[in-house]
Amino acid sequence: MSAQTDNQPQSHFVVPISDAPPATFFDETQWRVLYALMDTVVPPIVAATSGEEAVHANADDGKNNLVDNDRQTVAEDVFESHYQKMQSCMVTPPSREAFAAYLSEKPSEIQDFRSHLVRTLSTVSPDARKQLGAVAYLLGTKFGSYALTGHAKPFYELTGDHRASVLRSWRGSCITPIRGLAKSLTSIGTKTWVQSSPLFRELSGYVDVPEDYAEKAAAAAAAKPPPEYVFKQFTSASEDGGKQAVVLDTDVVIVGSGCGGGVCARVLAEAGHRVLVVEKGYYFPPSQLPMRSDTAETNLFWNRGVVSTDDNSVTAVAGGTWGGGGSVNWGVSLKTPGYILDDWASKRGLGFFNTPQFQESLDRVCDFMGVSDEHVRQNHRGKVLLDGAAKMGWKAKVTPHNSGGRDHHCGHCHLGCGSGGKQGPAVSWLPAAARAGAEFIEGFEVDHVDFEDFASGKKASGVTGKWVSRDARGGNSGPLHQRTVREVKITAKRVIVAGGTFSSPLLLQRSGLGNPQIGRNLYLHPVNMLGALWNEDVNPMDGCAISSVCTSFENLDGEGHGVKLEGTCMVPYLVYSAYPAASGLDFKLKALRFRNLNTFICIPRDRDTGRVYADPQTGQTRVAYTPSAFDRAHVLEGIVALARICRATGAEEIQPFLSNVPPFVVSAPVSTLATNNVTSDKEKDTEDERFEAWIRHLRRVGNPTTSPWACAHQMGSCRMSRKEEEGVVDARGKVWGVAEGLYVADASVLPSATGVNPMVTTMAVADWIARGIAKDLDALREGVEKR
């Protein structure tokens, strides 16, 4: 735990970020090109006189360049108009000097930007990094640059304005890989900049830790003290007489501490069985939460918060800390819709989903977490969704949260819940398991499941993996060579794999299981977003990320496939990494208006699937998934509906996060057009016609795979099925093809997409599976006692 810093609220402790890894995967020229690309995505911009503009425009003709080569220029009157706009729409607008400094800020001159860019690129797959390196190599040569840009000089020698023209041409290219390249570079550059720019933080009003943190933390601690965990510790092999592995024994070993593993731990421990939960990630108490987003990526998220599909169409986030996804999700706790349970029971042959026993599992997990909508307060975007849906005649409702039946108006939970009010696994299920005798290991990555021969086939007998201690400061940012690393072997009567949809199938494959269904049937709920600006301070970090939902579009095909409309998390890097700005200047101006912005998402219940598999070079998780035309069409309908909702509630500007769709800028709010006696019906009709023309254009452009797609819900890669040839586990969660002892109990077993946040469904399924395992162990124990 690090020392407290002066700019943090009392009792909040800052977790140090890990050092950037060596940047040796690219050479000096490749990095020079990449930094130039980043400075094009988020450019330094200056106001120029007409004379300077002329010099700058001719700076690529081989003559002396009298102007800074990297910067982009705007005319003085354009600069002035943008400055005056900020004065009128921001609560605390910047001074002219601060505004100029903000626009002229250059990302590659910010050390945090450079370090975080290295961290980000170190997480991508070797193939993707190789492709990016090849592009950077070509752009560093005259011939390669000419082929990709039309300019016969290295990219980093082009003027800022010429670079901007190149990026603009890539974004509109008819060649899909070129558009994909522009999309990836833009996402990386904008995300990294909002995470590292000191001027963005200072002027936009975004803070990492809520101003009322200390008050909320104290109240939460008084209501329910934070858990005190005891994790098993091990000495090095040299200190232990040269033994190669530590050997432990238990009744049940659970791999993963998330929504599935946490529920299983409590159920089985309270049933009187010895339980050991192992987790690759580490625990961070409320006093260290929420974290800065760049630090959170390393400590709280799987693969440092970046999981891209093979074609870069979708970027996913998944939990990678103690408590798993339940520690970083947004608290929304929706039960599985009845039409989904009917589908799983009738079409999938899993009849238990329509039984009173499974309904009891759903009720039990919700009751334990205090799931309720009674204390959910609406922020601006929550009200927009409810009010806009009502005006359009659509169905909408408040979303229940797992906040223990108490108020939990927190906008930072994506970065960890500092109040402990969100009843995720780390503050509810796992402490309850501890009270019943469960034991825990953090920093433990399981390599494989162990098996032994059995009369009727394979029997799981435990797991083997590697434990890595915390560093000297009590964190996990220190170098590996300064930490204790130890092989640990755990023997157990039952093994429950609950590592999550991206990890569980690979563990099964590493353990020698050859079922071709492992890793297939992957659902992602791939979302598009829509942003809207209001000419007022909407305080986007206020309250829950999602507090309401519109359900009128959830069944567009008559088979249960469609979209739900919700608000979304406003942590800046999540928003601006996907924001489809028209230019670098447009992006910086829109980012400065952070407090005028709210964003919304369309969550589809995707019909068409992908797969999870191991990278052939590294063994790391790869994801093959592309949003299908069927699912993209449903999401487009959701985007249109969100645009209508935002217009009906007075948005000034509406921007779908789709490729090549300009924003709709409102001439006058609908409420004014409808009520102002000065405004004529003809003017209102004209505005309506202009909006409908924009909607028609949006539909014509469509929703390509190169639009920014995101995912926070992963399901199905170890699908539950009635037959072995259809899935990976049976109706009790037991792995097909293994005679005894091996189960999967996480979101990967869900038979199809849920269409809602899958947390409650995953927990209910885990409760169902764990209770079945408890009965089996009870019978086994009784049999031993009788003998």
Salt bridges, closest charged atoms under 4 A:
GLU52 OE2 - ARG71 NH2 3.84
ASP60 OD2 - HIS151 ND1 3.05
ASP60 OD1 - LYS153 NZ 3.21
ASP61 OD2 - LYS63 NZ 3.93
ASP70 OD2 - LYS106 NZ 2.29
ASP70 OD1 - ARG163 NH2 2.75
GLU80 OE1 - ARG96 NH1 2.51
GLU109 OE2 - LYS106 NZ 3.96
ASP127 OD2 - ARG622 NH1 3.49
ASP161 OD2 - HIS56 ND1 2.82
ASP208 OD2 - ARG201 NH1 2.58
ASP212 OD2 - LYS216 NZ 3.63
ASP240 OD2 - ARG486 NH2 3.10
ASP249 OD2 - ARG274 NH2 2.97
ASP251 OD1 - ARG274 NH2 3.07
ASP251 OD1 - LYS493 NZ 2.80
GLU270 OE2 - ARG266 NE 3.14
ASP294 OD2 - ARG292 NH2 2.88
GLU297 OE1 - HIS116 NE2 3.11
GLU297 OE2 - LYS191 NZ 2.63
ASP310 OD1 - ARG622 NE 3.00
ASP343 OD1 - LYS347 NZ 3.99
ASP343 OD2 - ARG348 NE 3.66
ASP343 OD2 - ARG605 NH2 3.93
ASP363 OD1 - LYS335 NZ 2.40
ASP407 OD2 - ARG377 NH2 2.93
GLU439 OE2 - LYS232 NZ 3.28
GLU442 OE2 - ARG470 NE 2.73
GLU445 OE2 - LYS280 NZ 3.69
ASP447 OD2 - HIS448 ND1 2.64
ASP450 OD1 - HIS448 NE2 2.95
ASP450 OD2 - LYS489 NZ 3.04
ASP537 OD2 - ARG595 NE 2.88
ASP542 OD1 - HIS409 NE2 3.07
GLU554 OE1 - LYS564 NZ 2.98
ASP557 OD2 - HIS561 ND1 2.99
GLU559 OE1 - LYS347 NZ 2.86
ASP586 OD1 - LYS590 NZ 3.02
ASP608 OD1 - ARG607 NE 2.97
ASP615 OD2 - ARG622 NH1 2.52
GLU637 OE2 - ARG699 NH1 2.52
GLU652 OE1 - LYS85 NZ 3.34
GLU652 OE2 - ARG593 NH1 3.00
GLU653 OE2 - LYS590 NZ 2.73
GLU687 OE2 - ARG690 NH2 3.29
ASP688 OD1 - ARG647 NH2 2.91
ASP688 OD2 - LYS684 NZ 3.08
GLU692 OE2 - ARG644 NH1 2.74
GLU726 OE1 - ARG722 NE 3.42
GLU740 OE2 - LYS459 NZ 3.80
GLU740 OE2 - ARG494 NH1 3.42
ASP767 OD2 - ARG364 NH2 2.86
ASP767 OD1 - ARG771 NE 2.99
ASP778 OD1 - HIS273 NE2 3.03
ASP778 OD1 - ARG781 NH2 2.97
